[in-house]
Amino acid sequence: MRIVTVVFNNSMLGWVRHGQGTRPIASQFAEYDHAAIGRAMGCEGIRVERVADLPEAIGRAIASGRPTIVDVVTSGDPTFRDVQTPLAQYP
């Protein structure tokens, strides 16, 4: 069965963390390797740490024909305000 799950891994509940301002509570996590967790469960697991490696990782995941976790390490710096569509400002 070919199911590909992509985890955008910033080691936090990003929107929650940024909404908490200077007093974060239970929104930051230890670093987890979700690809390794997938492999331990019998799936394929691919960890991506550079944006340039993402297309190849997705291609490998689809070609594997097996359930695959693609763990994409991302930054926690951008906030939800940085990624909102400009249309969100209109009522």
C-alpha positions as CSV (number, residue, x, y, z in Angstrom):
1,M,0.0,0.0,0.0
2,R,1.5,3.3,-1.1
3,I,0.7,5.9,1.6
4,V,3.2,8.8,2.0
5,T,3.0,10.9,5.1
6,V,5.0,14.1,5.2
7,V,5.7,15.5,8.6
8,F,6.8,19.2,8.8
9,N,8.9,18.8,11.9
10,N,9.8,22.1,13.7
11,S,9.8,20.4,17.2
12,M,6.9,22.5,18.4
13,L,3.3,23.3,18.0
14,G,4.3,26.3,16.1
15,W,1.1,28.3,16.0
16,V,0.5,27.6,19.7
17,R,4.1,28.5,20.6
18,H,4.1,31.8,18.7
19,G,0.7,32.7,20.1
20,Q,2.1,32.3,23.7
21,G,4.7,35.1,23.2
22,T,7.4,35.2,25.8
23,R,5.8,32.5,28.1
24,P,5.7,29.2,26.2
25,I,3.9,26.4,28.0
26,A,3.9,22.8,26.8
27,S,4.4,23.8,23.1
28,Q,8.0,22.9,22.5
29,F,9.2,19.3,22.1
30,A,12.5,17.4,22.1
31,E,13.9,16.7,18.7
32,Y,12.3,13.5,17.3
33,D,13.3,11.6,14.2
34,H,9.9,10.7,12.8
35,A,11.6,8.8,9.9
36,A,13.3,6.5,12.4
37,I,10.1,6.0,14.3
38,G,8.4,5.0,11.0
39,R,11.2,2.5,10.2
40,A,10.9,1.0,13.7
41,M,7.2,0.4,12.9
42,G,8.0,-1.4,9.6
43,C,7.5,1.6,7.2
44,E,10.0,3.3,5.0
45,G,11.4,6.4,6.7
46,I,13.2,9.3,5.0
47,R,14.6,12.3,6.9
48,V,15.0,15.6,4.9
49,E,17.2,18.3,6.4
50,R,17.9,20.3,3.3
51,V,15.2,21.8,1.0
52,A,17.2,20.7,-2.0
53,D,16.7,17.0,-1.0
54,L,12.9,17.2,-0.8
55,P,12.1,16.4,-4.4
56,E,14.2,13.3,-4.4
57,A,12.8,12.2,-1.0
58,I,9.2,12.5,-2.3
59,G,10.2,10.6,-5.4
60,R,11.7,7.8,-3.4
61,A,8.7,7.7,-1.1
62,I,6.3,7.3,-4.0
63,A,8.5,4.8,-5.8
64,S,8.9,2.6,-2.6
65,G,5.3,1.2,-2.9
66,R,5.3,1.0,0.9
67,P,3.9,3.2,3.6
68,T,6.5,5.9,4.0
69,I,7.2,8.7,6.5
70,V,9.0,11.7,5.1
71,D,10.3,13.7,8.1
72,V,11.0,17.3,6.9
73,V,13.0,19.3,9.4
74,T,11.7,22.9,9.3
75,S,12.4,26.1,11.1
76,G,10.3,27.3,14.0
77,D,11.1,30.9,13.2
78,P,8.2,31.8,10.8
79,T,5.0,32.5,12.7
80,F,1.5,31.9,11.6
81,R,1.3,35.6,10.8
82,D,4.2,35.1,8.3
83,V,2.4,32.4,6.3
84,Q,-1.2,33.7,6.3
85,T,-2.7,34.5,2.9
86,P,-3.2,38.2,2.2
87,L,-6.9,37.4,1.8
88,A,-7.1,36.7,5.5
89,Q,-7.1,40.5,6.2
90,Y,-10.5,40.9,4.5
91,P,-13.7,40.3,6.5
